[in-house]
Amino acid sequence: MKRQDTVYADGSIDWQLCDNGAVAPWPLIIVAGAAVGLSMGLFGVGGSSVATPVLALLGAPGLIAVASPLPATIPAAAVGAVPYVRSKEARPRAAGWSMLGGVPGTILGAWLSRLVGGSALLLASGVVLVIVGLRVLRPIEQVARDAGAKRRENRQLLVASTAGVGVFTGLLANGGGFLLVPLYLLVFGLRMRQAVGTSLVVIAVLAIPTLATHWALGHINWTLAGEFAIGLLPGSAVGSRLAHRVEGPTLRKAFGWFLVAFGVFFTIYRLVRG
């Protein structure tokens, strides 16, 4: 079977199987979900930021690839956050202030996504992954961490920063981890596992208004979302447990290389594909 997507005047999409355009079979969708879930538990990212390019590579059309991972992102982030909360590496206060700025930002961003279009959003996903990954690879000195800890006390800055992340999160229909983790690491002085745990707590909440908005806009294919969730949830649980067996600096470098490698591959793919 093949796929076809019909875009209506109001921006909603009817995603169907038909006779033109290849779509991956459901076992491959489940395996892809498990791999993305593993990255989510390990690095605090992998909701739609990684799932969107993966689903696009597997044949899902633009905005469907952007929004369909969202239903699984919420429970997967919650499952992945549990070990970090139990070990007290997640920062609940930072998460709370992040939600205050992030929630309205995600609603605005999700609404704006209908004006940008799926192809532009997919290309933006790859480019941003590369930029963020390159910065994460650079060493983080103790002086920078101390300065970041002081910035965390500035609640207005934290709220404003996460509001900006929220807008981009809504545009790209993801939980925001691929921006939140670097933000916590580079701007607010958290260590890698603290950043991952805090990010997962925030993702579980930020993805809710993003999901609601994209659902209302008709961007979610629920069959695809369900197949992806079957792999994503256990993958996230396994990844979060593996993260506690890896040293923080090693985990941070692995995170940076992961973002760069995946972002370069997907950006080239989108440019070649046109």
C-alpha positions in Angstrom: 0.0 0.0 0.0 1.0 3.6 -0.6 0.2 7.0 0.9 -1.5 10.2 -0.2 -2.1 13.3 1.9 -4.8 15.8 1.2 -4.5 19.4 2.6 -7.7 21.3 3.1 -8.3 25.1 3.0 -8.3 25.3 6.8 -4.8 23.7 7.0 -6.0 20.3 8.2 -4.7 17.1 6.5 -6.4 13.9 5.6 -3.6 11.2 5.6 -4.5 8.1 3.6 -3.0 5.0 2.2 -3.3 4.8 -1.6 -1.2 3.9 -4.7 1.5 6.6 -4.9 4.4 7.2 -2.5 6.0 4.5 -0.3 5.2 4.1 3.4 7.2 1.8 5.7 5.4 -1.2 7.2 4.3 -1.1 10.8 7.1 -3.4 12.3 9.6 -0.8 11.0 7.6 2.0 12.6 7.7 0.2 16.0 11.5 -0.5 15.7 12.0 3.2 14.9 9.9 4.2 17.9 12.1 2.0 20.2 15.3 3.6 18.8 13.9 7.1 19.3 12.7 6.2 22.8 16.2 5.0 23.7 17.6 8.4 22.8 14.8 10.1 24.7 15.7 8.3 27.9 19.5 8.8 27.5 19.6 12.4 26.4 16.2 13.9 27.2 15.5 14.4 23.5 13.9 12.2 20.9 10.3 13.2 21.0 9.4 14.8 17.7 12.8 16.5 17.4 14.3 13.1 16.3 11.0 11.3 15.6 10.0 13.8 12.9 13.0 13.2 10.7 12.8 9.5 11.3 9.1 9.3 10.3 9.8 11.5 7.3 12.5 9.0 6.2 10.0 6.2 6.6 7.5 7.9 4.3 5.2 10.1 6.4 4.2 13.4 4.8 5.4 16.7 6.2 3.1 17.9 8.9 2.0 14.3 9.7 5.7 13.4 10.4 5.9 16.6 12.5 2.8 16.0 14.7 2.1 12.3 14.9 4.9 11.4 17.5 3.2 13.8 20.0 0.7 11.4 21.5 3.5 9.0 22.5 5.9 11.8 23.6 3.9 12.6 26.7 3.8 9.2 28.4 7.3 8.4 27.1 8.7 11.5 28.7 6.9 10.7 32.0 8.3 7.2 32.0 11.8 8.4 31.2 11.7 11.0 33.9 11.0 8.6 36.8 14.6 7.4 37.4 15.8 11.0 37.4 13.1 12.1 39.8 13.9 9.2 42.1 17.6 10.0 42.1 16.7 13.7 42.7 18.6 14.7 39.6 15.5 16.4 38.1 15.1 20.0 39.3 11.3 20.5 40.0 11.6 24.3 40.6 13.4 24.9 37.3 10.9 22.6 35.6 8.0 24.6 37.1 9.2 28.0 35.9 10.0 26.5 32.5 6.4 25.3 32.2 5.2 28.8 33.0 7.0 30.3 30.0 6.9 27.2 27.8 3.2 26.3 27.8 1.8 29.6 26.2 4.8 29.6 23.8 4.0 26.1 22.5 0.4 27.0 21.8 1.5 30.1 19.8 4.1 28.0 17.9 1.8 25.2 17.1 -0.8 27.7 15.7 2.0 29.4 13.6 3.0 26.0 12.2 0.1 26.0 9.7 1.6 29.2 8.2 5.1 27.8 7.8 4.4 24.4 6.2 5.7 20.9 6.7 8.8 20.9 4.4 10.2 24.1 5.9 9.7 22.6 9.4 11.5 19.4 8.5 14.5 21.2 7.1 14.6 23.5 10.2 14.6 20.4 12.4 17.8 19.1 10.9 19.6 22.5 10.8 18.9 23.2 14.5 20.1 19.8 15.6 23.5 20.4 14.0 23.9 23.9 15.5 22.9 22.8 19.0 25.0 19.6 18.8 28.2 21.6 17.9 27.8 23.9 20.9 27.1 21.0 23.3 30.4 19.4 22.2 32.5 22.3 23.4 33.7 22.1 27.1 31.7 23.7 29.8 34.0 25.3 32.4 33.2 25.5 36.1 33.1 29.3 35.8 30.3 29.0 33.3 28.4 26.6 35.5 28.6 29.0 38.4 27.4 31.9 36.3 24.5 29.6 35.1 23.5 28.8 38.6 23.2 32.6 39.3 21.1 33.0 36.2 18.7 30.2 37.4 17.8 32.6 40.3 16.6 35.1 37.7 13.1 33.7 37.3 12.1 36.2 34.6 15.1 35.1 32.4 14.2 31.5 32.9 10.5 32.1 32.0 11.4 34.2 28.9 14.0 31.7 27.7 11.6 28.8 27.9 8.8 30.8 26.3 11.1 31.2 23.3 11.8 27.4 23.4 8.1 26.9 23.6 7.4 28.8 20.4 10.0 26.7 18.5 8.6 23.6 20.2 5.1 24.3 18.9 6.4 25.1 15.4 8.3 21.8 15.2 5.7 19.9 17.3 8.1 18.4 19.8 8.5 18.4 23.6 11.4 20.8 23.4 14.1 18.6 24.8 16.6 19.2 22.0 16.6 22.9 23.0 15.8 22.6 26.7 18.8 20.3 27.5 21.4 22.6 25.9 19.6 25.6 27.5 19.9 24.1 31.0 23.5 23.0 30.3 24.9 26.1 28.7 22.8 29.0 30.1 21.6 27.8 33.5 24.5 25.7 34.7 22.9 22.3 35.2 24.9 19.1 34.7 24.0 16.6 32.0 21.8 14.2 34.0 20.2 17.1 35.8 19.4 18.8 32.5 18.1 15.5 31.0 15.8 14.8 34.0 14.5 18.3 34.2 13.9 18.4 30.5 11.9 15.2 30.6 9.6 16.5 33.3 9.0 19.7 31.3 8.5 17.8 28.0 5.7 15.7 29.6 3.8 18.9 30.2 4.7 21.1 27.2 3.7 18.3 24.7 0.1 18.5 26.0 -0.9 21.9 24.5 1.2 21.2 21.4 -0.7 17.9 20.9 -4.1 19.6 21.5 -3.3 22.3 19.0 -2.0 20.0 16.2 -4.9 17.6 16.9 -7.4 20.4 16.3 -5.5 21.4 13.1 -5.8 17.8 11.8 -2.1 17.1 11.7 -2.1 13.7 13.6 -2.5 10.3 12.1 -3.5 8.2 15.0 -2.7 4.8 13.4 0.9 5.9 12.8 1.0 7.5 16.3 -0.1 4.2 17.9 2.5 2.1 16.1 5.2 4.5 17.0 4.2 4.5 20.7 4.5 0.8 21.0 8.3 1.1 20.5 8.8 4.6 22.0 7.5 3.9 25.6 9.7 0.9 26.4 12.7 2.5 24.6 12.4 5.6 26.8 12.3 3.5 30.0 15.4 1.5 29.0 17.3 4.6 27.9 16.8 6.5 31.2 18.2 3.5 33.1 21.2 3.2 30.9 22.0 6.9 31.4 22.7 6.4 35.1 25.5 3.9 34.2 27.4 6.5 32.1 29.5 9.3 33.4 28.0 12.8 32.9 30.8 14.3 30.6 30.7 11.1 28.5 27.0 11.3 28.2 27.2 15.0 27.2 29.7 14.3 24.4 27.6 11.4 23.2 24.6 13.7 23.1 26.5 16.3 21.1 27.7 13.9 18.5 24.3 12.3 18.3 22.7 15.6 17.4 25.4 16.6 14.9 25.5 13.3 13.1 21.7 12.9 12.9 21.2 16.6 12.0 23.8 16.5 9.2 22.4 13.3 7.7 18.8 14.5 7.7 19.6 18.1 6.5 21.5 16.6 3.5 18.7 14.2 2.8 16.0 17.0 2.8 18.1 19.2 0.5 18.8 16.4 -2.0 15.2 15.3 -1.9 14.0 18.9 -2.4 
